Amino acid sequence: MKNIFFSELNNVGEVKLVQDPDYNKWRVAILVKFRPSEPLIELNNHHHSGGERTVSTILYLMGLQDTARSPFRLVDEINQGMDKNNERRVYKEIVNTATQANTSQVRRKNKFFFFFI
């Protein structure tokens, strides 16, 4: 499944379910590509910076928000490791998503709040 939020930031992101004969070893893999010259690879702490991992995590969570009902969403230290450019870009995506018509925040009767700590 491709993540549209990655493409909004001119990156590539996908999520896939990695199955194993042992059900306890099933996992979700987040694949990312931040530079055109790189291949799409699984997010990891050896290859990706702290900022890239933070951007990937928040964009993954944003991609999930239409699948789960919640009265609010709270992520502490969301900008941890991000440079100022990525911090602004991600914040803009969060605001656009939260205020966009026909999204989980707008189409339901519940009010949603984003807390930035």
C-alpha positions, -999 to 999 in steps of 0.1 A, spaced: 0 0 0 15 33 -10 14 63 13 2 95 -4 17 116 23 52 106 12 45 116 -24 32 150 -11 67 155 3 84 143 -30 94 110 -14 82 74 -17 67 53 10 50 19 11 37 -3 39 35 -41 35 26 -70 57 55 -94 60 41 -129 66 59 -159 81 48 -195 86 50 -186 124 22 -162 129 40 -146 159 67 -133 134 43 -114 112 51 -77 110 44 -45 92 73 -32 71 76 5 63 96 10 30 109 44 22 129 63 -4 140 98 4 164 104 -26 158 96 -63 192 77 -65 182 53 -37 162 21 -39 130 17 -19 142 0 13 128 -9 47 130 18 73 158 10 98 181 28 122 213 18 103 205 35 70 181 63 79 187 93 100 166 101 131 147 128 112 139 104 83 126 78 108 105 105 125 91 117 92 83 81 82 66 73 115 43 104 115 34 99 78 26 63 85 4 73 114 -13 99 92 -20 72 66 -37 51 93 -60 78 106 -90 71 83 -90 35 96 -94 42 133 -118 63 152 -103 83 180 -115 115 198 -79 129 196 -45 121 185 -14 128 206 22 123 196 49 135 219 80 151 205 69 147 170 97 168 156 125 148 174 154 145 150 138 165 122 155 194 105 135 226 103 126 220 66 110 186 73 94 199 105 76 226 85 66 202 57 52 176 81 34 202 101 18 216 69 6 181 59 -9 175 94 -28 208 92 -39 201 56 -51 167 65 -69 178 97 -88 206 78 -94 189 45 -130 180 36 -140 144 36 -114 131 60 -119 113 93 -114 146 112 -141 165 92 -168 140 81 -176 126 115 -195 144 142 -166 140 166 -143 169 170 -106 161 167 -77 179 183 -40 177 175 -17 184 203 19 195 196 40 191 227 
